[in-house]
Amino acid sequence: MSTSKGDVAAHIVGSEAQTYDHSIERRIVRKIDLWVIPFLWMGYGLCYYDKAILGGASIFGMIVSLDLRVVVDDTVTPPITSTQRLSWASSIFYFGMLAGLMPLTYAFQRFHLSRIIGAVVVLWGLCCMSTALVTSHQGLYAQRFFLGFLESIIPTAFMVIVSSFYTQREQTWRQCLWWSATGAWTIIGAGFNYAFAGINSGSLERWQYLYIMAGSLTVLYGLGFFMFPQTPNDAFFLRGEEKRISVERLRQSHMGVRCNTIKWEQIREALTDPKVYLISLMMGLAYTVNGAVSAFGPLIVSTFGYAPRTALLWQMPLGAVCLVTTVACGYASLFFKNIRLIMLIFCCLPVIAGCAMIWKAPWSEGGAAPLAGYTLIGFFAPVTSLIVSMGMANVTGNSKKSFMAGATFVMYCVGELYIFLNTTVQEREAESGSASAHSLISRC
């Protein structure tokens, strides 16, 4: 093994493999699970909730306040309106993510991880709070672009962090654990949104309070990230021999240890590795579903015949499906080898069934069939978490892992953008609203 200045592992454990006590290793893994995973779970939960707030805000008055709905045909009764501005507000977020992915991935790879991420997350929180100051749809477009730019650091960094603390066999379960925040925070966010929907006083609109709360929580999280360890060797919760063993076990698993040196030979290797392209393509295809659900979830459910506040609560079953299935698939990977691809295929089937139910089931006041189909779409969460874990567990070298993470989330953004760039959302105040939502989901 090279003992270059940037190679952390070589400096800590030398160039020869060493034996260690596996009872100590188990204690180390428990400590990492206790400190690292909950912290990542909280961060990704805030990231997901921040994207999903737009759906709740859209039924809290944001559409009216920022002129996001325009009449396109007033010669009929009721008039036909378009919420294409709302679609653009959601899609511009992912253009921001595309712009931020590579520079911010380079930044946390090249410089001190916790300082870079902590600073970016604080800026992200401030940017989120600034949504309350927006007074036009043009201002919302600008704010959403910068929000996406800043948030782009989170998923790629978390993928690399997990692969820097865990062996290949341990990673799927841990990647799924922090990814399960998408489901948990769908439930938590629905509760927050429902509570804020009851605000009838104050000088601000209800949707403005939502963004102020989410931004404040994010700033606090960002300040806490400054204490996050770069590597197991920097972990404040590990002591002496535990640090040496934590690095040695990663080396014996061929996963590598984080260092701040960009190794260009690993980048060149990634560019010629078919796995990078295949995993990225799978991620892009999987995320054509999520765009509609995360941005327009409450709005879609309201077109099933439910009141706006009730539509917020119906996000909870969707979140529960995401949470339970993601955790279950990750846990199963601990007991069955080479099962990730099989689970991924089977989890796609309920998503297809759910889309078909929404598309073909009759929509009546409080219709149960389309709502059940909408809930089944929650199976997309384990699909994407398994893709992430397959990608990170099958590459070695920190620079190559960073490239894999960046490439995967470039296609994540492309998949999210597909639904917005291929759908024009037009609503008639009554029946045309259902038709537009049919189109929105069936395209997923």
Phi, psi and omega in degrees: 000140179295145177246037178294163183305324184276354185269099185296315185301316183297323180290331185272315187244002179080191186260354182250144178297143182235150176274158177205164181280121183287340174291325175291321178301317179298323178294321178298314181298319178298319180294317179298317177302320184289324186261319188277308187297313178300326180292317177293321180301316180296317182294316181288331175298316177296321179297315181291317181297322181299320177291322186280345180304327184304323179296317177290319181297330182294335177258005177259006177114355180299322182301318180285315184299322185254012175057050182270352176243130179234148178280127180253344178206104181260014181272354179243164179233122355287159183292151176275130180240160179236134173252033180298331177296323176295319177299318178293323178299324178285317184290326181297332174305318183282335169296322176297318178297317178301319181292328185270340189303305186290312179297322181283329173295318175299319184297313182285340174283321187275328185243184183298117189302307187292327179289317179297309182295317180302314180295317180295321181293322176299315177298321177300315179298318178295321178295321178297315179297329182294346177302328181294343180268350184290138182236000181211164180291330177295318177296323177295321177302312182297316181297319182293325178297311181291328176297315177297320179303313184288320182289344184298340182287335190292300186297320180294317180297318182292323176300316181290322180300313180298317180290346179267351181245341188235152175285169183303315183293331183276345193289319185303314179299317183285321176299319179293327181296310181287331178291334180296349176299336177301318178285313182298319182279345168294320178290311180299316181297321177298321177295315176302311182299319180297319180295316181290337178295340180273359179287123180237012180223177182098164185271353182251162173286158182299322181293332178291321177297324179301313182291325177295317179296310182299318179295322179296316177298322181292320177299316179298319178296317180299320178297323178292333184291340178298341180265000184287137181286144176288318183220168174304327180293338178266357188292124180291342183269359175251147184236138169039252184300330179299322180293317179298315182293323181298327178280318182298320182292328176292320180295318180291338175273358180064029181267338181081163180237143183301137169217160186272002180272128174283120180259100188293336176294328177289324177296315178298322178296320180296322181295336181252008182267115180302331181300322180300315182288321181293313180297318180296317179297318178299320180295317180298318179293318182296325186273007170292340178282316191294331184305312181292318185291313184289324184272324188238012185313299180299325180293320178295313182296326179297332178283352173282357179105016180258149177295152183307315181294321178295323178299327177297316181292331180286000171283340184295315176300321176301314179298322180295320177297315178302312184296307186294315183290324178295314179294319181297317180294319178297318181293321180298330181295341178288336188249341182234123180283147174054040182256354187299314183293323178296314179296322180300315181297314182293328179288339177289332186297313177297329178296315178297317179297319180297316178298320179295321179296317180294321184290317189258336183292146177293137179262110177238176180300117182067036183300130183277323185296310178295328178293320176297319177297318178300320180293322180296335179299341178302344177292352177292336184297310177294332177301310183289324179294324178291324176298315178301312183294322177296319180296313186281333181280348185248016171229150178236160182091128187295320180295320179292322178296320178296320178295316178301316180297316180296315180295321179299318184274347166296314179288332171304313179295319179298318178296318178297320183289335184305313185296327183278322184279350180245009181226127170257116184274110177240134183236136161262143189308337178243269190290328182292337177298319179295318182298321181293321179291324173305312181297318183300312183282318184297329177293333177296000000 
